[in-house]
């Protein structure tokens, strides 16, 4: 008999000792099929990810699970938060689907004010500022019309708007300008190539078929997050629709994927270079700058110029999300399209904070010198600190950011070393993106976590780093060896976003 597990607020606190794509519905999974992870374990693991950084409150968000299908109910303050909660849940091992019933409670704005905020946000973003979009707003619903160059551009515009307080729904009716027609065979070949380069699905058993531009994905994948990634990667030039209902999440697929990864052959430098260059073509923040890509023993070096800090970080993230990459040397230079005074840049950053992060806009102080932004102040959690960085990074004229925002002392930041180690290890065991956690050793001293051992891909190395942060680490020294590339990846981390590998296409995070 099926049973539901309801997360109580005390469960979340027990863990720490204190405290753009649609998600799949119940109809898309087979009840009870291939179930090995208990519902209780899934609820506990999701709770840890949702509540540890204090962005989501256990008083506002409830998690239940039945037959490994997760349901989220409760209240969040933006559409982006709603999507983020589902993406975090999909990244937990054993989850087959997520039913997202979160409702949005956001400060009411007049239609005129909301339209103004959306228009301003699109103009502040260094990528969407060039889009020719018309904005309408009515009772919290924002409608975008006009023309964009790709599915990725349309999705990026939606992503920007979803982060604005006052927005309850986004209707993106922007037309996609198609410059050339493509055969079904070309589309299928393109999708297969993208799936093989995606580190979280390349070993999964996915079949692609295309009929008149309509794509159907079938087969099995190792996690709900992998299913979402596969669907995202299928949106290539010429595609009219993507149907992933025949793509099933299976624990057997997880075991098969792990077995395949253990014998993964090295990827040549030439293949890595082509894969990274192809990834840039599908990233609206990067493709127009055509960065120079060089690869030696799995280490990718990026050179050239981009017009914004977010484009620089996005290029590095595209490279990290490529099979075979061991490390990134990001030498891209930020050269804004027009010179802005430091005062103008500071005003733009403050405007971005007021639109995307009004709850912390008064707490974060902004100073600028020669285009270099320094953020200071105090916030409650790591996600809020990242949110301040994100708002600044997406502002035209910003060349670099020093994020000196402090996280207020709480039970989370006062954990002892043993508890941090225990938390990090538990998070790694439940991470759907980290399939060989038994090869990772975590040691903690004075709040600094050191990771040693090996992983299969660079993306898994990043996931392990973030799990350590979620466990309560103040710093992470990553000494994990990446098995899919001959070079060793060594990264020293001070502060990063809590969930970079789970956030979806348009979240970026600073990497040392």
N, C-alpha and C positions, 0 to 999 in steps of 0.2 A: 504494500500500500504506500502511495506517495505521501510524503510529509514535508511541510515547510519549516525552515529554520529561520526564526526572526532574530535579527541582531538587536540586543539590548545595549543601551549606552555603556553599561559597565563593561561589556566585552571589549569595546575599543580601548578603554582605558587600561584594561588588564594587560594588554599587549605591551604598552610602553611604560607601565608602572605609574603612569599619570598621563594626564594628558597635556564633419561634413558629409559623412556618409551615413545612411540610415542603418539602424541596428536591427538585428534579426529577431523575429517574433517567435512565439511558441509554435506557430504552424510550420516553421521551417526546420524543426528537429523532431526526432523520433523519441518519444518518452521512454526513459529507461535504457536506451541503447548504449552499449559499450561503456557503462558507468563504472569507474573505479575510484574516483575521488568523491568523498562524501560531501553532501550539501553543507554540513556543518563546517567542514574544513574550508570550503569555498567561501562561505560567509565570513569566516574569521580572516581569511587571507585578503578578501576585498576590503574588509573593515580596516585592516592595517594600512592598506594603501590609500584609502579615502581619507582617513582621519588623522594620520600621523603628522601631516604637515599643517594641520589646523585650518585648512581652507574649507573643507567640508565638516560640518558639525554633526555628531551622532544624534543631536536633538532635532536636526532638520532633515537628515537623509537616512532612510531605512533600507536595509538590504535583506532580501529573502531569496531562498533557492529551493527549487523542486526539480528533481531529475536533472540536476546540473544546469538548469535554466535559471538565470538570475533575474529578479525583478527589483528595480529601483523605484522607490516612492519617496515623496517628501518635497522639500522646497530648496531651490537654488536661486541665485540672483541674476544670472545671465544665461543666454542660450549656449554660449561657449562652455560654461560650467556644466550644463546638462550633457553636452556631448562629451566633455572630458570625463565625467563620472562613468559614462558607459564605456569609454575607451580604456579607462583604468580597469574596470571590471572585466572586460574582454581579455586583458593581459594576464589574468590569473589562470594558472594551470587547472584544467578540468572543466572550465566554463564552456558550454556549447552554444549559448546564445544569451543575449541580454534584452530584456523588455524594459524600456526606459519610460517610466510613468512620472518622472519628476516634473513638477510644475514650477513656473518662474514667477517669483515675487520680486518686483523691481520698482523703484520709485517711478511714480507716474509723471509723464512729461506731456506737454501739449504736442499736437501733431506738428506744429511749426517748429518747436524746439527740438523734437526728435529728428525731424528732417534736417535741421541745421547741424545737429551733432553727427549724423551719419555722413552728410556731405563733407563736413570738416574732417572726420576720421579718414575718409577715402582720399582726401587731398593731402593729409599729413603723411600717409603711408607712401614711401618712396616708389612703390611698385604700382599701387592702384591709383596714384595721382594722375597717371596718364590715361586711365580708362575713360571712355566716353559713356558715362552712365547717368541716367536720370533717376532721381530718388523721390519716392512718394511715401508718406507715413500716415497711418490711420489706426488709432486705438492700439498702438504698440506693434502693429504689423508694418514692416518695411518692404516695399516693392522696388526692385531694381530693374530698370529697362535700359536698352541700348545695345551695343555690340562689343564683343571681346574676341580675342584671337584664338582662344582654346578653352577646353573644359577646365584646365588648371587655373586659368585667369578668372573664370567665372566662380570657381570654388574659393579662390583666394579672396575675392570681393565679399562673398558670403561670410567667410571666416572673420574678416575684419569687422563686419557689421554685427556679427553674433556676440562680439565682446563688449558691445555698448550697452550700458545700463538703460533701461526703458524699452529695449527691443524684446518682444515676446515671440515674434515669428518673422522669418525672412522668406519672401517670395522672389526668387531670382529668375526673372524672365528675360535676361540678357540673351541676345542671339549670339551664336558662335559663328564667326566668319570662317568658312571653309575655302581654303585657297586651292585645294586639289582633291580629286576623288581617289579613293584607294580600293583595291579589290579586297574581297574577303580573305583571300590567301595572304595578302600583305599584312592585313590587320592581325590575323592569327599569328603570323610569324613575329610580328612586333611585340605582341603580348607575351608570347612564349619567351622571347628574349628578355623582356623586363622581369618576368617571374624568375628566370634563372639567375638574374643579377640581384634579386631581393634576398637579403640574408636570412629572413625569417620564414620564407616559403620555398626556397630553391630546392629543398629536398622533399617537399610534399608531392603527393600524387595528384596533380591538377591537369585536367584536360580542357582544352579551349576549342570551341567551335563558333564559327561566325556565319551568319546568314543575312545578307543585305545590310551589313553594318551592325546587326544585333548580335551581341556576344553572349554565349552561355558558358559558364564555368561549372565543371562537374568533377567528381573525385572526392578525395579526402584530404583534410588538413589537420595539423596537430593542435590548433587552438582557435578560439573565436577571433582572437586578434589576427592570426594568420589569415583567416577567411576575409576579414576586413581589408587587410593589406593586399590580398590578391585582387579583390574587387576594385580597389583604388588603382592598382597597376594596370588594370584592363582598360581604363579610359585613355585610349590612345587616339591619335588623329584618325578620323573617319568613323569612329564608333558612335552609334545612335543610342544604344542602351546596353546595360550589363545586367544579366540575370545570374545570381549566385545561389539560388535556392537548391540546386542539385549538388552544391559543394558542402560536404558533411564534415563536422568536427568529430574526431575519433581519437580515443586514447591509444588505439592500436597504431594510428598514424603517427602519434608522438613517439612511440617506441621504435617504429620503422625509421623515422627521421633521425633519431638519436643514433641508431645503428649505422645509417648512411653517413652521418657526420663524422663518425669515428674513423672512416676510411676516405674522407674527402681529399682528393688530390690537390696539389698546389695549383693556383691559378697564375697564368703567366702575366708578366708586367704589361705586355701589349694588350691582353684581354681586359685587364683591369682598367687601363687607360681608355680603351674604347667604351667600356661600361660607364665610367665616370662621365665621359663626354656625352654619351647618350642620355644619362640622367639629367645633365644640365639642360638638354633640349626640352625636357618636360617640366622644368621649374621656371615659372614666370618671373621669379625674382632674379634669376641668374642668366637665362639663355641669351639675352641680347648682348651680354658683355663678353661671351666666348672666352672664358679663362683658359690660360695655357696649363695643360696637365702633363706632368712628367711622373713616371713611376719607376722606382728602383727597389727591388727586393720587397715589394708590397707596400713601400712607403710612398704615398702620394704627395707631390709638391704642387701647389697651386700658385700661379703668378698672373699678373695683369692688374687691371683696375676695375672697380665696380663703383656704383654711385651711392651705396649706403652700407652701413654696418650690417644690417640684416641680410643683405645680399652676400656679403663676405662670409657670415656665419652659415647661411643656407648652403653655399657652395661646399663648405667643409662638411656639413651634415649630409649632403647628397653623396659625397665621397665615402663617408663613414658607412652609409647604408648600402655599400656595394660589397659583394662577396669577394674575398681575397685581400681586402685592404687591412694592413697592419697598423698604420699610423698616418697622420696627416701633418704636413708642414704647410701652413697657410700664410703665404707671402702676398696675398692679394692686398692692394692698396685701395683705400676708400677716398674717392675724389667726387664730391657732390657736384651735380650738374651746374649749380650756380653758388656763388659765394654768399654765405649768410653771416651776419655778425653774431658774436657770442650771445648777445642779448636776444636776438631773434631766435637762435637755436634754443636757448633756455625757455623762452616763451612757448615755443612749439612743444618742447618736452612737457612743460606744465599743462598745456592744453591736452596733450595725449593722456597724461595721468588723470586729468579731471574727467575725461570721457571714458577711458577704459578701466580706471582704478580709482573711482571717487572716494572709496572708503579709506584709502591710504594717501590720497593726493595731498592732504594737509600734513601728513606725517613725514613725507619724503621731501628732502631739500635738494635743489638742483643748482649746480654751479658749472660754468663752462669757460674753458680757456683754450683758444685756438681750435675750437671744434671738439675738444676732449671734454666729455661730460663726467662730472663726479656726482654720485648720488649718496646722500647720507640721511640719517634719521633712524627711526626704529619701527619695526612692524612685528606682527605676532607669529608669522610662520615663513618657511622657506619659499612656499609658492608665492606669497605676497612680495617677497624680495625679488624673486624672478619676474613677477609681473611688472615691477618698477623698471627692471632692466629691459624687459620686452618692449614696454611703451617707449623708452628712450631709443632703443635700437632701431625702431621703425620710424624714426623721425628724420626728415631730411636735414642734412648738414652735420649730423653726428658722425665723428670719425672713430672715436673710441669711448669706452665707458669704464670707469672705476666704480664698482658697486660697493660702497662702504656702509650700506644700510645694515643695521644690526637687527638680529632676531631677539625679541624680548625673552628674558629668562623665564622658562616654564619648566614643568616636570619633564618635558621631552628633552630639553637641552641640559638637564641636570642628571641624566642617566649615567650610571657607573659603567666602566669599560666592559665588565662581564655581561651586563644587560644589553649594551649596544651590540656586542658580538653575537649574542643569542638572537636578538631581533633581526640582524642582518642575515644570519644563516637561515632563519625561518622564512624571511622574505624571498631569498634566493630559491629555496625549495619550492615555493608556490609560483614562481615567475615563469609564465609560459614562454617568454623570450629567452630563458636561460635553462637550456635542456640538460646540461651536464654540470649542475651545481656541485656535485660531489668531487669535482676536480679543483675546486676553489677553497683556499684556506683563508680565514679572516682572523686577523690579530688586531687588537685595539689597545692603544696606550695613550693615556691622557686625552681621550676623545678622538684621537686620530686612528682611522681604520686603515690597515695595510692589507691589500689583496695579493695573494700569490697563487700560483698554479697555472692552469691553462683553460682557454675557451676556444671555440671553433671559429668565431668571427669577431671582428672589431665591434660590431653592434652588440654582441653578447658582453663584451668587455665593458661597454658603456652601461648596459643594463645592470651589471653587477655593481658598478660604481654607484649608480643611483639607488640600488637596494641598500647599500651601506649607508648612504645619506638618510634614507627613510628609516633605517634602524636607529638613527640618532647620532651618527658620526658628525663631527664638526669639520673634519678634513678627511680626504681619502687619498691614499697613495696607491696607485694601481700599477702593480708589477706583473699583471697577467700576460702570459704568452699567447699570441693568436696563432692557432694551429693551421689556419688556411693560408697563411703567408709565412715566408721564411724569416722575416724580420720580427724582432720582439717589440711589442707595444708597451711603452712605459709612459704613464700619464700621472702627473701630480695634480690633484684637484683641490681647490679651496671651496668654492661654492658654485653649484650648478642647479638647474631646475630639478625638481624631484622626479619627474616622469618623462624624460626626453624621448625614450624609445616607444612610448605608448600614446603620445599626444596627437599623432596624425600628421598630415602633410605640412602644415604651415607653422608649427611650433618650432622655434630654434632655441638654442641655449648656448651660453658661452663655454668654450672649452680651452683649457690651458695648454 
